[in-house]
Amino acid sequence: MPHSKGFRHRKDERTLHETPIGEVVDGLLREKTFARGMPIGQLAAGWAEVVGPRLAAESAPVSLEGGVLVVAATTGPWGAQVRFLADRIRVRAEEALGGGTVATVRVVVRPEPRKGL
């Protein structure tokens, strides 16, 4: 049976007993594979509050690993705008996530910034 990338090394056994969904979600969030996606999901959900509605329409957070927030912009000029505002975006992203997670902002340009989120 094919396995998803994050489930390849699971050691727990499947069960036929009912389990409350909250326990399932809590268990998944304790796993590194799922937990590391939470901050970028939070940023994506509130991106307009972080960068403003106009810039949010032309950009999107793509990844956050090792303190580096990668932001995709739709065109070079919008990428330049994100670069210009990088320090402010870093501070606002830190506020949105609770601090200590975003050290720097890196910008990439691609026509569909939200693709892959």
Backbone torsions as a table, in degrees:
resi	resn	phi	psi	omega
1	MET	NA	131.3	179.9
2	PRO	-65.8	148.8	-179.5
3	HIS	-121.8	147.4	173.5
4	SER	-70.7	152.2	-177.6
5	LYS	-51.7	-42.9	-177.0
6	GLY	-77.7	-12.4	-175.4
7	PHE	-103.0	-1.6	-174.1
8	ARG	-55.9	-38.7	-173.1
9	HIS	-107.9	21.6	179.3
10	ARG	-68.5	135.8	-178.4
11	LYS	-106.4	-12.2	-178.1
12	ASP	-76.1	151.4	-177.8
13	GLU	-88.2	148.5	173.3
14	ARG	-72.5	152.8	-179.2
15	THR	-137.1	154.6	176.2
16	LEU	-96.3	-1.9	180.0
17	HIS	-78.4	144.9	177.4
18	GLU	-68.2	138.7	177.5
19	THR	-129.5	130.1	177.7
20	PRO	-58.7	138.9	-176.6
21	ILE	-58.6	-33.0	178.2
22	GLY	-60.9	-38.9	177.7
23	GLU	-66.6	-39.1	179.0
24	VAL	-63.6	-48.1	-179.3
25	VAL	-63.3	-45.2	178.5
26	ASP	-58.9	-41.4	178.4
27	GLY	-63.4	-41.7	179.2
28	LEU	-65.8	-39.9	-178.7
29	LEU	-69.0	-21.4	175.6
30	ARG	-75.7	-17.2	179.8
31	GLU	-84.8	135.3	-175.8
32	LYS	-55.7	-41.0	-177.5
33	THR	-57.0	-42.0	-178.1
34	PHE	-85.1	-40.5	-174.8
35	ALA	-63.3	-32.9	-176.8
36	ARG	-72.4	-16.6	176.9
37	GLY	-85.1	-11.9	-176.6
38	MET	-63.6	-47.7	-178.9
39	PRO	-60.2	-41.2	-179.1
40	ILE	-68.7	-33.4	175.6
41	GLY	-64.9	-41.0	177.2
42	GLN	-62.4	-44.6	179.7
43	LEU	-64.1	-44.0	-179.3
44	ALA	-60.7	-40.9	-179.1
45	ALA	-64.9	-34.0	-178.1
46	GLY	-114.2	25.8	-174.2
47	TRP	-58.4	-39.6	-179.9
48	ALA	-61.6	-33.0	177.5
49	GLU	-73.8	-27.8	-179.4
50	VAL	-77.3	-45.8	-173.1
51	VAL	-114.2	-6.8	-176.3
52	GLY	95.3	154.1	-173.6
53	PRO	-64.4	-37.7	-177.1
54	ARG	-68.6	-48.4	179.5
55	LEU	-68.3	-32.4	178.2
56	ALA	-64.4	-30.1	178.4
57	ALA	-71.0	-19.5	-176.0
58	GLU	-115.6	6.5	-178.8
59	SER	-151.4	167.1	177.8
60	ALA	-160.2	145.7	173.6
61	PRO	-72.1	135.2	-175.9
62	VAL	-107.7	-44.8	-179.9
63	SER	-154.0	160.7	176.4
64	LEU	-145.2	101.8	179.7
65	GLU	-139.8	135.9	178.3
66	GLY	59.9	30.3	179.3
67	GLY	82.2	-0.1	-179.1
68	VAL	-102.1	114.5	175.4
69	LEU	-91.3	118.7	177.1
70	VAL	-97.0	125.0	179.8
71	VAL	-116.5	129.0	176.9
72	ALA	-96.2	137.8	176.7
73	ALA	-119.9	152.4	-174.6
74	THR	-72.4	-31.3	-178.0
75	THR	-142.7	168.9	177.2
76	GLY	-58.0	-46.8	178.2
77	PRO	-60.5	-38.7	176.5
78	TRP	-69.6	-33.8	174.7
79	GLY	-62.4	-40.4	177.5
80	ALA	-63.5	-37.7	177.8
81	GLN	-64.6	-43.0	177.8
82	VAL	-62.3	-43.7	178.1
83	ARG	-60.0	-43.1	179.5
84	PHE	-60.0	-37.8	-178.0
85	LEU	-97.0	10.7	-172.7
86	ALA	-53.7	-44.1	-177.8
87	ASP	-67.4	-40.5	177.9
88	ARG	-65.6	-40.8	177.7
89	ILE	-62.3	-41.2	178.6
90	ARG	-59.9	-46.9	-179.3
91	VAL	-63.3	-45.5	-178.8
92	ARG	-67.0	-37.7	177.5
93	ALA	-65.4	-40.7	176.0
94	GLU	-58.9	-43.7	179.0
95	GLU	-63.2	-41.7	-178.6
96	ALA	-67.0	-32.0	-176.7
97	LEU	-96.9	-9.2	178.6
98	GLY	99.5	4.6	174.4
99	GLY	90.5	154.0	175.8
100	GLY	79.2	9.9	-176.6
101	THR	-114.2	-31.8	-175.4
102	VAL	-110.1	114.4	178.9
103	ALA	-98.6	-32.3	-177.6
104	THR	-152.7	159.6	178.7
105	VAL	-118.0	128.5	176.2
106	ARG	-115.1	143.5	-175.4
107	VAL	-116.0	136.0	171.7
108	VAL	-125.3	154.5	179.1
109	VAL	-114.7	127.9	174.0
110	ARG	-154.2	144.4	-173.2
111	PRO	-58.0	-33.4	-179.8
112	GLU	-118.1	85.7	-173.5
113	PRO	-61.4	-28.6	-177.7
114	ARG	-84.7	-10.4	-179.3
115	LYS	-64.6	129.9	-179.2
116	GLY	97.1	-5.1	177.6
117	LEU	-75.3	NA	NA
